[in-house]
Amino acid sequence: RQYPIENIRAGIAGLPSPLPDNDAEEVARGIMTTDTVHKIASATVTGSSARIVGVAKGVGMIEPNMATLIAMVFTDAAVEPQLLDSTFRSVINRTLNCVSVDTDTSTSDTAIILANGAAGSVDIASFETALHEVLLHLTKSIARDGEGSETLIEVLVDNARDTEQAKTVAKAIVNSPLVKTAVHGADPNWGRVAMAVGKCSRYTDIDQEKVVIRFGTQEVYPTQVNESGLAQLSEYMRGADVTIHVSLATGTSSATVWGCDLTDGYVRINADYTT
């Protein structure tokens, strides 16, 4: 069904100009769809009074590029447009482009940054650090609020040949329905993680004898865990956050991605929801 575009145009035309306030909380709430919480983050650029504020929405059909994800970032720092663009893209590639709720995509993926320069110039390295803080918070908020989700999953892949290999393997793990349901069931099933690594078959330099798999800080492959250790891991996986750490032994690069568990809640939301 098409949007009632005339109603939307009339609503936009009726907005006061200039807007009566600068409440980012209301912006974050106003863009929510099936989000259960509004998503907002802010940081101050070290060495200046400049602020960065970001808002985002999105909990389903999420795996950039493209995703049903909207992120808007606002700053009063003065940064030259081309440098602002390249810095924004660099940080996006380490944050929002590393999130996946369900591997599905749409045509509504948007991330923008607006700078009015009112606070004056800033150190660009400090600006990038603050921007990363804001976008990382929003990224984790999106993953944590994934439709039906109960657990945030963070997957770190290191000792990889290059960043591309690390990110591809990490995404294979976080996107695996078997891994996601194992996390939901608090089952430290390292075999499912090994499966996800193994299906990245184009990487012939990954040797299964050299790969190391961990849940949290506990190694589970190749070092075996006894029954007591498995019980402790299961308790760990009942927490709000679960980290899966895989070392490939193919190089020195790394990547981190974020996602969530797969629950019956996700099925119900998307079985009962129509557009």
The 8 nearest C-alpha neighbors of each residue, nearest first, counted from 0:
[[1, 274, 2, 3, 273, 4, 272, 5],
 [2, 0, 3, 4, 274, 5, 7, 6],
 [1, 3, 4, 0, 7, 5, 6, 274],
 [4, 2, 6, 5, 1, 7, 8, 0],
 [3, 5, 7, 2, 6, 8, 1, 9],
 [4, 6, 8, 7, 3, 9, 10, 2],
 [5, 7, 9, 4, 8, 3, 10, 2],
 [8, 6, 4, 10, 5, 9, 11, 3],
 [9, 7, 5, 11, 10, 6, 12, 4],
 [8, 10, 12, 6, 7, 11, 5, 13],
 [9, 11, 7, 13, 8, 12, 6, 14],
 [10, 12, 8, 13, 14, 9, 7, 6],
 [11, 13, 9, 10, 14, 8, 15, 7],
 [12, 14, 10, 11, 9, 15, 8, 16],
 [13, 15, 11, 12, 16, 10, 18, 17],
 [16, 14, 18, 17, 13, 19, 12, 11],
 [17, 15, 18, 14, 19, 13, 12, 20],
 [16, 18, 15, 19, 20, 14, 21, 13],
 [17, 19, 16, 15, 20, 14, 21, 22],
 [18, 20, 17, 15, 21, 16, 22, 14],
 [21, 19, 18, 22, 17, 23, 25, 15],
 [22, 20, 23, 19, 18, 25, 26, 24],
 [21, 23, 24, 25, 20, 26, 27, 19],
 [22, 24, 26, 25, 21, 27, 54, 39],
 [25, 23, 27, 22, 26, 28, 39, 37],
 [24, 26, 28, 23, 27, 22, 29, 21],
 [25, 27, 23, 29, 24, 28, 30, 22],
 [26, 28, 24, 54, 25, 37, 29, 30],
 [29, 27, 25, 37, 26, 31, 30, 24],
 [28, 30, 26, 27, 31, 25, 24, 37],
 [29, 31, 28, 27, 56, 26, 32, 55],
 [32, 30, 34, 28, 56, 29, 33, 37],
 [31, 33, 34, 30, 57, 56, 35, 58],
 [34, 32, 35, 31, 58, 146, 57, 59],
 [35, 33, 32, 31, 36, 58, 57, 144],
 [34, 36, 33, 144, 37, 31, 32, 58],
 [37, 35, 34, 38, 144, 31, 28, 140],
 [36, 38, 28, 27, 39, 31, 34, 35],
 [39, 37, 55, 54, 27, 137, 36, 140],
 [38, 40, 54, 53, 27, 37, 55, 137],
 [41, 39, 133, 53, 52, 136, 137, 54],
 [40, 42, 52, 51, 133, 53, 39, 43],
 [43, 41, 51, 129, 50, 133, 44, 52],
 [42, 44, 50, 49, 45, 51, 129, 48],
 [43, 45, 126, 49, 129, 47, 125, 50],
 [46, 44, 47, 125, 43, 126, 129, 48],
 [47, 45, 44, 48, 121, 122, 125, 49],
 [48, 46, 49, 45, 44, 121, 43, 118],
 [47, 49, 118, 50, 43, 44, 46, 45],
 [50, 48, 76, 118, 47, 44, 75, 43],
 [51, 49, 43, 74, 42, 44, 75, 48],
 [50, 52, 74, 42, 41, 73, 43, 53],
 [53, 51, 41, 73, 72, 40, 74, 50],
 [52, 54, 72, 40, 71, 39, 73, 41],
 [55, 53, 39, 27, 71, 38, 70, 72],
 [56, 54, 70, 69, 38, 71, 27, 137],
 [57, 55, 69, 31, 68, 30, 38, 70],
 [56, 58, 68, 67, 59, 141, 34, 69],
 [57, 59, 145, 146, 34, 141, 144, 61],
 [60, 58, 61, 146, 57, 145, 100, 101],
 [61, 59, 103, 104, 67, 66, 101, 105],
 [62, 60, 66, 59, 100, 99, 103, 67],
 [61, 63, 99, 102, 66, 104, 103, 64],
 [64, 62, 65, 66, 96, 61, 104, 108],
 [63, 65, 66, 62, 96, 104, 108, 105],
 [64, 66, 63, 104, 108, 105, 106, 62],
 [67, 65, 104, 61, 108, 63, 105, 68],
 [68, 66, 107, 108, 60, 105, 61, 57],
 [69, 67, 57, 108, 66, 56, 109, 107],
 [68, 70, 109, 55, 56, 110, 108, 57],
 [69, 71, 55, 110, 54, 109, 111, 68],
 [72, 70, 111, 54, 53, 110, 112, 55],
 [71, 73, 53, 112, 52, 111, 113, 54],
 [74, 72, 113, 52, 112, 51, 114, 53],
 [75, 73, 51, 114, 76, 50, 113, 52],
 [74, 76, 116, 117, 115, 118, 114, 49],
 [77, 75, 116, 49, 118, 74, 119, 120],
 [116, 76, 78, 120, 119, 75, 114, 118],
 [79, 77, 83, 76, 80, 120, 82, 116],
 [78, 80, 82, 81, 83, 77, 84, 120],
 [81, 79, 83, 82, 84, 78, 114, 85],
 [82, 80, 84, 83, 79, 85, 78, 86],
 [83, 81, 85, 84, 79, 80, 86, 78],
 [82, 84, 80, 86, 81, 85, 78, 79],
 [83, 85, 81, 87, 82, 86, 80, 88],
 [84, 86, 88, 82, 87, 83, 89, 81],
 [87, 85, 89, 83, 88, 84, 82, 90],
 [86, 88, 84, 90, 85, 89, 83, 91],
 [89, 87, 91, 85, 86, 90, 84, 92],
 [90, 88, 86, 92, 87, 91, 85, 93],
 [89, 91, 93, 87, 92, 88, 131, 94],
 [92, 90, 88, 94, 95, 93, 89, 96],
 [91, 93, 96, 89, 90, 94, 88, 95],
 [94, 92, 90, 91, 97, 96, 95, 89],
 [93, 95, 91, 97, 135, 96, 92, 138],
 [96, 94, 97, 91, 138, 98, 92, 93],
 [95, 97, 92, 63, 94, 98, 91, 93],
 [98, 96, 256, 94, 95, 93, 257, 99],
 [99, 97, 257, 95, 96, 256, 258, 62],
 [100, 98, 62, 258, 61, 102, 101, 257],
 [99, 101, 258, 61, 145, 259, 142, 102],
 [100, 102, 103, 99, 61, 60, 174, 59],
 [103, 101, 62, 99, 61, 100, 174, 104],
 [104, 102, 60, 101, 61, 62, 66, 105],
 [105, 103, 66, 65, 60, 62, 61, 67],
 [104, 106, 66, 65, 107, 67, 60, 108],
 [105, 107, 108, 65, 66, 67, 104, 109],
 [108, 106, 67, 105, 66, 109, 68, 65],
 [109, 107, 66, 68, 65, 67, 106, 69],
 [110, 108, 69, 70, 107, 68, 111, 71],
 [109, 111, 70, 71, 69, 108, 112, 72],
 [110, 112, 71, 72, 70, 109, 113, 69],
 [113, 111, 72, 73, 71, 114, 110, 87],
 [112, 114, 73, 72, 74, 111, 115, 71],
 [115, 113, 74, 75, 116, 73, 76, 77],
 [114, 116, 75, 117, 77, 74, 113, 76],
 [77, 117, 115, 76, 75, 119, 118, 114],
 [116, 118, 75, 119, 115, 76, 77, 49],
 [119, 117, 76, 75, 49, 116, 48, 77],
 [120, 118, 77, 116, 117, 76, 121, 75],
 [119, 121, 77, 76, 78, 118, 122, 116],
 [122, 120, 123, 76, 47, 119, 126, 77],
 [121, 123, 125, 124, 126, 120, 46, 45],
 [124, 122, 126, 125, 121, 127, 78, 86],
 [123, 125, 127, 126, 122, 128, 121, 129],
 [126, 124, 128, 122, 123, 127, 45, 44],
 [125, 127, 123, 129, 124, 44, 128, 130],
 [126, 128, 130, 124, 125, 129, 131, 123],
 [127, 129, 125, 131, 126, 130, 124, 132],
 [130, 128, 132, 126, 131, 127, 44, 42],
 [129, 131, 127, 133, 132, 128, 126, 134],
 [130, 132, 128, 134, 129, 133, 135, 90],
 [131, 133, 129, 135, 130, 134, 136, 128],
 [134, 132, 130, 40, 136, 131, 135, 41],
 [135, 133, 137, 131, 136, 132, 138, 130],
 [136, 134, 138, 132, 137, 94, 133, 131],
 [135, 137, 133, 139, 134, 138, 140, 132],
 [136, 138, 140, 134, 135, 139, 141, 38],
 [139, 137, 135, 141, 95, 140, 136, 134],
 [138, 140, 142, 136, 141, 137, 143, 135],
 [139, 141, 137, 143, 138, 142, 144, 136],
 [142, 140, 144, 138, 139, 143, 58, 145],
 [141, 143, 258, 139, 145, 144, 140, 259],
 [142, 144, 151, 140, 141, 145, 139, 259],
 [145, 143, 141, 142, 58, 140, 146, 148],
 [146, 144, 58, 142, 148, 143, 100, 59],
 [145, 147, 265, 58, 148, 59, 144, 264],
 [146, 148, 264, 265, 262, 145, 149, 263],
 [149, 147, 145, 146, 260, 150, 259, 262],
 [148, 150, 260, 147, 239, 151, 143, 259],
 [151, 149, 239, 259, 260, 240, 148, 152],
 [150, 152, 259, 240, 143, 258, 239, 241],
 [153, 151, 259, 241, 258, 257, 242, 240],
 [152, 154, 257, 242, 256, 241, 243, 258],
 [155, 153, 243, 256, 255, 242, 169, 244],
 [156, 154, 255, 244, 254, 243, 245, 157],
 [155, 157, 245, 165, 253, 254, 246, 169],
 [156, 158, 253, 246, 159, 252, 155, 165],
 [159, 157, 251, 250, 248, 246, 247, 252],
 [158, 160, 250, 252, 249, 157, 247, 165],
 [159, 161, 250, 249, 252, 251, 164, 158],
 [162, 160, 252, 163, 164, 159, 165, 250],
 [161, 163, 165, 252, 164, 253, 166, 254],
 [162, 164, 166, 161, 165, 167, 254, 160],
 [165, 163, 167, 161, 162, 166, 168, 160],
 [164, 166, 162, 254, 156, 168, 253, 159],
 [165, 167, 169, 254, 163, 168, 164, 170],
 [168, 166, 164, 170, 169, 165, 163, 171],
 [167, 169, 171, 165, 170, 166, 196, 164],
 [170, 168, 166, 172, 171, 167, 156, 154],
 [169, 171, 173, 167, 172, 168, 174, 166],
 [172, 170, 168, 174, 169, 195, 173, 175],
 [171, 173, 195, 169, 170, 175, 174, 192],
 [172, 174, 170, 175, 171, 258, 169, 154],
 [175, 173, 171, 172, 170, 176, 102, 101],
 [174, 176, 178, 177, 172, 173, 171, 179],
 [177, 175, 179, 178, 180, 174, 261, 173],
 [178, 176, 180, 175, 179, 181, 191, 192],
 [177, 179, 181, 175, 176, 180, 191, 182],
 [178, 180, 260, 176, 261, 182, 181, 177],
 [179, 181, 183, 177, 182, 261, 178, 176],
 [182, 180, 186, 178, 184, 183, 179, 177],
 [183, 181, 185, 179, 180, 184, 260, 186],
 [182, 184, 180, 260, 181, 185, 179, 261],
 [183, 185, 181, 186, 182, 180, 237, 236],
 [186, 184, 236, 182, 233, 237, 183, 181],
 [185, 187, 181, 184, 188, 233, 182, 236],
 [188, 186, 189, 233, 232, 185, 229, 181],
 [189, 187, 190, 186, 191, 181, 192, 178],
 [188, 190, 192, 191, 187, 193, 219, 212],
 [191, 189, 193, 192, 188, 194, 195, 220],
 [190, 192, 194, 189, 193, 178, 188, 177],
 [191, 193, 189, 195, 194, 190, 172, 178],
 [194, 192, 190, 196, 191, 195, 197, 189],
 [193, 195, 197, 191, 192, 196, 190, 198],
 [194, 196, 192, 172, 198, 197, 193, 171],
 [197, 195, 193, 194, 198, 199, 168, 192],
 [198, 196, 194, 199, 195, 193, 200, 207],
 [197, 199, 200, 195, 196, 194, 171, 201],
 [200, 198, 197, 201, 196, 202, 168, 195],
 [201, 199, 198, 202, 197, 203, 196, 205],
 [200, 202, 199, 203, 198, 204, 205, 197],
 [203, 201, 200, 204, 205, 199, 164, 197],
 [202, 204, 205, 201, 200, 206, 199, 197],
 [203, 205, 202, 206, 249, 160, 201, 248],
 [206, 204, 203, 202, 247, 207, 249, 248],
 [207, 205, 208, 209, 204, 210, 203, 247],
 [208, 206, 210, 209, 205, 197, 193, 247],
 [207, 209, 206, 210, 221, 211, 205, 220],
 [210, 208, 207, 206, 248, 211, 247, 205],
 [209, 211, 247, 207, 246, 208, 248, 206],
 [210, 212, 246, 220, 245, 221, 209, 213],
 [213, 211, 245, 220, 219, 218, 244, 246],
 [214, 212, 218, 244, 217, 219, 243, 215],
 [215, 213, 243, 217, 242, 216, 244, 218],
 [214, 216, 242, 217, 213, 243, 241, 244],
 [215, 217, 214, 213, 218, 244, 242, 243],
 [218, 216, 213, 214, 215, 219, 232, 212],
 [217, 219, 213, 220, 212, 222, 216, 214],
 [218, 220, 223, 213, 222, 212, 224, 221],
 [221, 219, 222, 212, 211, 218, 223, 213],
 [220, 222, 223, 219, 211, 212, 218, 210],
 [223, 221, 220, 219, 218, 224, 211, 212],
 [222, 224, 219, 220, 221, 225, 218, 228],
 [223, 225, 228, 219, 229, 222, 226, 218],
 [226, 224, 228, 227, 229, 223, 230, 219],
 [227, 225, 229, 228, 230, 224, 231, 232],
 [226, 228, 230, 229, 225, 231, 224, 232],
 [227, 229, 231, 225, 230, 226, 224, 232],
 [230, 228, 232, 226, 231, 227, 233, 224],
 [229, 231, 233, 227, 228, 232, 226, 234],
 [230, 232, 228, 234, 229, 233, 235, 227],
 [233, 231, 235, 229, 234, 230, 236, 228],
 [232, 234, 185, 236, 230, 235, 231, 186],
 [233, 235, 231, 237, 232, 236, 230, 185],
 [236, 234, 232, 233, 237, 238, 231, 241],
 [237, 235, 185, 233, 238, 234, 241, 232],
 [238, 236, 234, 235, 185, 233, 239, 183],
 [239, 237, 236, 240, 235, 241, 150, 234],
 [238, 240, 150, 151, 237, 241, 149, 236],
 [241, 239, 151, 238, 150, 152, 242, 236],
 [242, 240, 152, 236, 153, 151, 243, 215],
 [243, 241, 153, 215, 154, 152, 214, 244],
 [242, 244, 154, 214, 213, 215, 153, 155],
 [245, 243, 155, 213, 154, 156, 212, 214],
 [244, 246, 212, 156, 211, 213, 155, 247],
 [245, 247, 157, 211, 158, 210, 156, 248],
 [246, 248, 210, 158, 159, 249, 205, 245],
 [249, 247, 158, 250, 246, 209, 159, 210],
 [248, 250, 160, 159, 247, 158, 205, 204],
 [251, 249, 160, 159, 158, 248, 252, 161],
 [250, 252, 158, 159, 160, 157, 253, 161],
 [253, 251, 159, 161, 158, 162, 157, 160],
 [254, 252, 157, 165, 156, 162, 159, 158],
 [255, 253, 166, 165, 156, 155, 162, 157],
 [254, 256, 155, 154, 156, 169, 166, 257],
 [257, 255, 97, 154, 98, 153, 169, 170],
 [256, 258, 153, 98, 152, 142, 154, 97],
 [259, 257, 142, 99, 152, 100, 98, 173],
 [260, 258, 151, 152, 150, 142, 148, 100],
 [259, 261, 179, 183, 150, 148, 182, 180],
 [262, 260, 179, 180, 148, 183, 259, 265],
 [263, 261, 264, 265, 147, 148, 260, 183],
 [262, 264, 266, 265, 267, 261, 147, 268],
 [263, 265, 147, 267, 262, 266, 268, 146],
 [266, 264, 147, 268, 146, 263, 262, 267],
 [265, 267, 263, 264, 269, 268, 270, 262],
 [266, 268, 270, 264, 269, 265, 271, 263],
 [269, 267, 265, 271, 266, 270, 272, 264],
 [268, 270, 272, 266, 267, 271, 265, 273],
 [269, 271, 267, 268, 272, 266, 273, 265],
 [270, 272, 269, 268, 267, 273, 266, 265],
 [273, 271, 269, 270, 268, 274, 267, 33],
 [274, 272, 271, 269, 270, 268, 0, 267],
 [273, 0, 272, 1, 2, 271, 269, 270]]
